[in-house]
Amino acid sequence: MNRKSIIKAYDSLNPDKEAKERMLQNILSDQKNRKNDWRKYNMKKRIFLAVIAAALITASGSIYATYKWHQASEAAQFIGDDKLTEAFGKTKQDIKVEESGKYRIAFLGTVSGKNISDEVLDGQDSGQTYAAVAIERIDQTPMDYDSELVISPLIQGLNPMEYNIYSMGGGASSVIKDGVLYSIASCKDIEMFADRDLYLAVTGGPSYAQAYHFDKDSGVITKDTNYDGVNCLFNLPIDSKFADKEKAEEFIQKIKDDEKNDNDTSSDSNSDGIVDKVSNAVGSDAKNIDKIKALGKCIYQEKEKPDENGNINVSYDTEEYGGANGTFAPVFENGSKVIITSVNGSDDYAVIEICTLNDDKTITVEEYTFDEKSAEELIKSIQAK
């Protein structure tokens, strides 16, 4: 099943929890080569390929020694977000830890507000909530970027299957330091719900219906103790003084309207957008890279030296095609030297990112753009092989 088929199947579903979970789980494995720059968990706009790079925790109450992990502000510094580093630096929260499955996960802190991050996922800063976490393996085996643990905010009174990291404009950025995965997850600002219980959940995939119990009468969300897998639930420490019932209702209605409009658009549309067309055509096959370079327009090319954890930084900005600013670790599997790490863009163009592992262990990052005409040429060239 290709990516577009998955999305169409998801959009055509009736509100069946288990069926929706199967669709979400398929999307988790959509891209494997790029592991930790800011990426949206957005099932609606579908401009970016889904990258599930973050994991979180729960805490039943245990507080761990602060020297065990870096602070939330340091995690923000690791991913290169100066504003967020400053914002976390102004907060003081207890580090809480819980072990689940083979992981030991620490909640480092949360912060909300406008203009507190260098990166805004949806192009406008209407306010975001950020949560920083650290995760390590209990057996002390170093972490990698292949973890499928998913972090999501949940809200009392709202069904987790409908209101989660995907529908709330969420994303995450992660980096590995000394074998520990530091991740900062974000979503639209949920301080307006501070008069309710607010949760931070982590599961081994988006298994909200199976891993948690939603009481329709009270709206309370609890862990399913019989669930065989990672399922944690942590109460977010957000002061009730920030509650705003009117904004909360607007927030809920906006998600409902977006879902309805997205379903209507999906029903009326008979063709893929340019990003989907290009993504489906090129896949992750290195055999297509020569065609990409021959037919695309290169807007960025830089040689980067990875740090001790394999992370490199990409930062550029163009007037016509936007830009990128983030840290990530390309994954070269099975002896591969050249890989496709992402396909994204807009309604008018697609951008393909290619990483090449050089003999001196540096990595060359290239970004190639395609408009409708050149994208069609690329697709025909690939299909003709």
VMD Tcl script that draws the C-alpha trace (Angstrom):
set ca {
  {0.00 0.00 0.00}
  {1.52 3.32 -1.02}
  {1.34 6.52 1.00}
  {-1.59 8.03 -0.92}
  {-3.55 4.81 -0.62}
  {-3.01 4.87 3.13}
  {-4.26 8.44 3.40}
  {-7.30 7.84 1.18}
  {-8.15 4.75 3.21}
  {-7.81 6.72 6.43}
  {-9.98 9.59 5.16}
  {-12.73 7.23 4.00}
  {-13.00 5.41 7.32}
  {-16.00 5.58 9.56}
  {-15.07 6.46 13.19}
  {-13.79 2.97 13.92}
  {-10.95 3.16 16.44}
  {-9.05 0.02 15.53}
  {-9.23 0.70 11.78}
  {-7.91 4.23 12.25}
  {-5.07 2.91 14.37}
  {-4.05 0.51 11.61}
  {-3.86 3.40 9.17}
  {-1.80 5.51 11.57}
  {0.55 2.60 12.24}
  {1.18 2.21 8.50}
  {2.10 5.87 8.26}
  {4.66 5.39 11.03}
  {6.84 3.35 8.67}
  {6.49 5.79 5.75}
  {10.01 7.21 5.97}
  {13.10 5.75 7.63}
  {16.13 7.66 6.43}
  {15.70 11.02 8.19}
  {15.24 10.86 11.92}
  {15.31 14.10 13.82}
  {14.50 17.53 12.50}
  {11.32 19.50 13.18}
  {8.52 17.63 11.50}
  {4.75 17.92 11.66}
  {2.48 15.16 12.90}
  {-0.28 16.42 10.61}
  {-2.71 14.03 8.99}
  {-4.57 16.79 7.15}
  {-2.21 19.01 5.14}
  {0.12 16.10 4.37}
  {2.86 18.35 3.00}
  {5.63 16.60 4.94}
  {6.23 12.89 5.13}
  {5.47 11.62 8.62}
  {8.54 11.26 10.80}
  {7.98 9.75 14.19}
  {11.17 10.62 16.00}
  {10.15 11.36 19.55}
  {9.23 9.39 22.60}
  {7.89 10.44 25.96}
  {7.08 9.22 29.37}
  {4.74 9.04 32.18}
  {5.41 9.62 35.81}
  {3.44 8.12 38.63}
  {5.27 10.40 41.01}
  {8.92 9.41 41.16}
  {11.43 12.25 40.88}
  {14.89 11.39 39.58}
  {18.17 13.05 40.37}
  {18.61 16.02 38.06}
  {22.23 15.20 37.26}
  {21.19 12.03 35.44}
  {20.05 13.90 32.35}
  {20.53 17.26 30.75}
  {17.92 19.93 31.51}
  {15.10 20.91 29.14}
  {16.95 24.09 28.20}
  {20.01 22.04 27.25}
  {17.86 19.73 25.10}
  {16.59 22.81 23.26}
  {20.18 23.97 22.84}
  {21.15 20.56 21.40}
  {18.57 20.93 18.62}
  {19.72 24.46 17.89}
  {16.66 26.42 19.04}
  {17.91 29.53 20.85}
  {14.50 30.98 21.71}
  {13.28 27.71 23.15}
  {16.51 27.36 25.11}
  {15.78 30.71 26.73}
  {12.12 29.87 27.38}
  {12.93 26.58 29.11}
  {15.68 28.31 31.05}
  {13.06 30.47 32.75}
  {11.12 27.46 34.06}
  {11.85 25.25 37.05}
  {10.18 21.84 37.04}
  {10.95 18.54 38.69}
  {12.33 15.79 36.48}
  {10.09 12.75 36.72}
  {10.92 9.27 35.51}
  {9.14 6.03 34.73}
  {10.27 2.72 33.29}
  {8.08 1.10 30.67}
  {9.03 -1.91 28.59}
  {12.72 -1.68 27.82}
  {12.86 2.09 28.29}
  {13.55 4.54 31.10}
  {11.94 7.86 30.20}
  {12.35 11.22 31.90}
  {10.02 14.21 31.59}
  {12.24 17.30 31.67}
  {9.66 20.06 31.51}
  {7.03 21.92 29.51}
  {6.56 25.51 28.40}
  {3.88 27.34 26.39}
  {3.59 30.67 24.64}
  {4.03 32.70 21.48}
  {7.36 33.47 19.83}
  {9.32 31.12 22.08}
  {10.84 28.98 19.33}
  {13.00 29.63 16.28}
  {10.80 27.21 14.32}
  {7.04 27.39 13.71}
  {5.57 24.31 12.05}
  {2.45 25.82 10.52}
  {4.02 29.05 9.30}
  {2.40 31.26 11.93}
  {2.95 31.45 15.66}
  {-0.46 31.39 17.30}
  {1.06 29.83 20.42}
  {2.62 26.43 21.04}
  {3.08 24.02 23.91}
  {6.49 22.29 24.09}
  {7.50 19.27 26.18}
  {11.09 18.09 26.59}
  {11.93 14.50 27.40}
  {14.91 12.15 27.63}
  {14.77 8.45 26.91}
  {17.31 5.69 27.41}
  {17.31 1.92 27.29}
  {17.25 0.24 30.67}
  {20.06 -2.12 29.63}
  {22.16 0.97 28.73}
  {22.34 0.07 25.04}
  {22.68 3.42 23.22}
  {19.49 4.79 21.72}
  {19.06 5.17 17.96}
  {16.55 6.99 15.78}
  {14.49 3.89 14.96}
  {12.27 4.10 18.03}
  {8.55 4.05 17.19}
  {7.45 5.47 20.52}
  {4.97 8.27 19.99}
  {4.35 11.21 22.31}
  {1.01 12.97 22.33}
  {-0.85 15.49 24.46}
  {-4.30 14.34 25.55}
  {-7.11 16.40 27.05}
  {-9.76 15.37 29.56}
  {-13.17 15.21 27.91}
  {-11.80 14.80 24.38}
  {-11.52 11.36 22.80}
  {-7.82 10.51 22.33}
  {-8.57 8.97 18.94}
  {-9.80 12.31 17.64}
  {-7.73 14.82 19.63}
  {-4.06 13.91 19.68}
  {-0.66 14.92 18.29}
  {-1.89 14.48 14.71}
  {-4.99 16.65 14.88}
  {-3.39 19.28 17.14}
  {-0.68 20.30 14.69}
  {2.07 18.44 16.50}
  {5.69 17.80 15.65}
  {9.00 16.90 17.24}
  {12.73 17.35 17.02}
  {15.24 14.92 18.53}
  {18.96 14.47 19.03}
  {21.10 11.77 20.64}
  {23.71 12.69 23.25}
  {25.80 10.09 25.07}
  {23.40 7.33 24.07}
  {20.32 9.18 25.36}
  {17.58 10.42 23.03}
  {16.52 13.99 23.84}
  {13.27 15.01 22.21}
  {11.15 18.13 22.25}
  {7.58 17.64 21.10}
  {5.24 20.50 20.25}
  {1.58 21.08 19.52}
  {-0.82 24.00 19.39}
  {-1.00 25.81 22.72}
  {-3.29 23.82 25.04}
  {-3.05 26.12 28.07}
  {-6.66 27.15 27.35}
  {-7.72 23.71 28.62}
  {-5.94 24.18 31.97}
  {-9.22 23.84 33.90}
  {-9.25 20.18 32.78}
  {-6.77 17.38 33.35}
  {-4.07 17.60 30.71}
  {-1.97 14.55 29.91}
  {1.19 13.62 28.08}
  {1.02 10.10 26.67}
  {3.63 7.81 25.17}
  {2.90 4.56 23.38}
  {4.62 2.14 21.05}
  {2.74 3.70 18.13}
  {-0.57 5.60 18.03}
  {-2.46 2.91 19.99}
  {-4.73 5.33 21.84}
  {-7.85 3.13 21.79}
  {-6.01 0.06 23.06}
  {-3.49 1.62 25.42}
  {-5.88 4.01 27.19}
  {-9.42 4.06 28.51}
  {-11.61 7.07 27.78}
  {-14.56 7.47 30.14}
  {-17.25 9.14 28.06}
  {-19.17 10.29 31.14}
  {-16.37 11.95 33.11}
  {-13.96 12.50 30.22}
  {-11.14 11.07 32.33}
  {-8.36 9.26 30.47}
  {-6.51 6.41 32.21}
  {-3.98 3.76 31.25}
  {-5.21 0.29 30.35}
  {-3.28 -1.86 32.81}
  {-3.84 -4.93 30.62}
  {-2.22 -3.34 27.58}
  {0.82 -5.32 26.45}
  {3.18 -2.58 25.38}
  {4.51 0.85 26.28}
  {1.70 3.08 27.57}
  {2.45 5.94 29.89}
  {0.33 8.82 31.03}
  {1.65 11.91 32.72}
  {-0.33 14.85 34.07}
  {0.90 18.06 32.45}
  {1.73 20.74 35.05}
  {-0.11 23.73 33.55}
  {-1.59 26.33 35.91}
  {-5.40 26.48 35.81}
  {-5.24 30.31 35.70}
  {-4.48 30.01 31.98}
  {-7.82 28.34 31.25}
  {-10.05 30.04 28.68}
  {-13.34 28.24 27.97}
  {-14.22 30.39 24.96}
  {-10.87 29.77 23.25}
  {-11.10 26.10 24.14}
  {-14.45 25.76 22.38}
  {-13.05 27.57 19.34}
  {-10.08 25.20 19.37}
  {-12.36 22.14 19.40}
  {-14.60 23.53 16.66}
  {-11.58 24.34 14.50}
  {-10.40 20.73 14.65}
  {-13.90 19.50 13.78}
  {-14.12 21.91 10.85}
  {-10.65 20.95 9.60}
  {-11.58 17.28 9.71}
  {-14.81 17.90 7.80}
  {-13.11 20.08 5.18}
  {-10.32 17.58 4.77}
  {-12.78 14.74 4.25}
  {-14.74 16.83 1.73}
  {-11.57 17.70 -0.16}
  {-10.45 14.08 -0.17}
  {-13.82 12.94 -1.53}
  {-13.81 15.54 -4.32}
  {-10.20 15.05 -5.38}
  {-9.28 12.42 -7.97}
  {-5.59 13.18 -8.28}
  {-2.51 13.37 -6.08}
  {-0.76 16.64 -5.33}
  {2.72 17.24 -6.68}
  {4.42 16.16 -3.43}
  {2.48 12.90 -3.33}
  {3.15 12.20 -7.00}
  {6.88 12.73 -6.63}
  {7.05 10.85 -3.33}
  {5.23 7.83 -4.73}
  {7.45 7.81 -7.81}
  {10.90 8.18 -6.25}
  {10.30 6.25 -3.01}
  {13.65 5.70 -1.31}
  {15.29 3.93 -4.26}
  {18.86 5.17 -4.78}
  {18.59 4.15 -8.44}
  {16.45 7.23 -9.04}
  {18.98 9.73 -7.66}
  {20.77 10.35 -10.99}
  {17.43 11.21 -12.58}
  {16.58 13.54 -9.68}
  {19.86 15.42 -10.06}
  {19.53 15.62 -13.85}
  {15.96 16.93 -13.93}
  {15.70 18.91 -10.69}
  {16.92 22.38 -9.73}
  {19.53 22.30 -6.96}
  {18.80 25.04 -4.40}
  {21.13 23.85 -1.65}
  {24.37 21.88 -1.49}
  {26.60 21.74 1.55}
  {29.13 19.34 3.04}
  {28.60 18.75 6.75}
  {30.72 17.00 9.37}
  {28.56 14.84 11.67}
  {28.98 15.19 15.43}
  {29.80 12.25 17.69}
  {26.20 11.02 17.45}
  {25.92 11.27 13.66}
  {23.90 14.49 13.66}
  {24.32 17.16 11.00}
  {22.77 20.60 10.63}
  {20.91 21.97 7.59}
  {20.08 25.66 7.41}
  {19.06 27.63 4.34}
  {16.35 30.02 3.15}
  {15.12 30.87 -0.34}
  {12.52 33.39 -1.44}
  {10.84 31.03 -3.90}
  {11.01 27.67 -2.15}
  {11.19 28.51 1.54}
  {13.94 26.89 3.57}
  {14.94 24.55 6.35}
  {16.65 24.80 9.69}
  {17.22 21.69 11.75}
  {19.48 18.95 13.02}
  {19.08 15.35 11.93}
  {20.99 12.11 11.49}
  {20.86 10.45 8.06}
  {20.65 6.66 8.29}
  {22.79 4.83 5.71}
  {21.63 1.23 5.79}
  {23.07 -1.91 4.17}
  {26.20 -0.17 2.95}
  {24.33 2.61 1.12}
  {26.35 5.72 0.35}
  {23.57 7.84 -1.18}
  {20.02 8.06 0.17}
  {16.82 10.07 -0.26}
  {16.03 11.51 3.17}
  {12.84 13.50 2.56}
  {10.26 14.67 0.03}
  {8.24 17.74 0.96}
  {7.04 20.98 -0.57}
  {3.73 22.72 -1.30}
  {0.89 22.69 -3.83}
  {3.20 24.19 -6.47}
  {6.50 22.37 -6.04}
  {8.26 19.40 -4.46}
  {11.65 19.36 -2.74}
  {13.74 16.19 -2.63}
  {16.57 15.96 -0.13}
  {19.55 13.71 -0.88}
  {22.40 12.82 1.49}
  {25.71 11.37 0.33}
  {28.23 9.72 2.68}
  {31.69 10.76 1.52}
  {34.95 8.81 1.93}
  {36.16 11.31 4.54}
  {33.01 10.58 6.64}
  {31.47 13.96 5.87}
  {27.94 14.09 4.48}
  {26.88 16.16 1.49}
  {23.30 17.41 1.70}
  {21.51 18.48 -1.49}
  {18.01 19.86 -2.04}
  {16.38 19.59 -5.50}
  {13.12 21.30 -6.45}
  {10.54 20.27 -9.04}
  {7.66 22.28 -10.48}
  {4.73 20.62 -12.24}
  {6.57 20.29 -15.56}
  {9.87 18.94 -14.23}
  {8.04 16.66 -11.79}
  {6.11 15.13 -14.67}
  {9.36 14.61 -16.57}
  {10.91 12.93 -13.52}
  {7.96 10.61 -13.03}
  {7.91 9.60 -16.70}
  {11.65 8.99 -16.60}
  {11.31 6.70 -13.57}
  {8.35 4.82 -15.02}
  {10.21 4.27 -18.29}
  {13.06 2.34 -16.68}
}
mol new
graphics top color blue
foreach p $ca { graphics top sphere $p radius 0.5 }
foreach p [lrange $ca 0 end-1] q [lrange $ca 1 end] { graphics top cylinder $p $q radius 0.2 }
display resetview
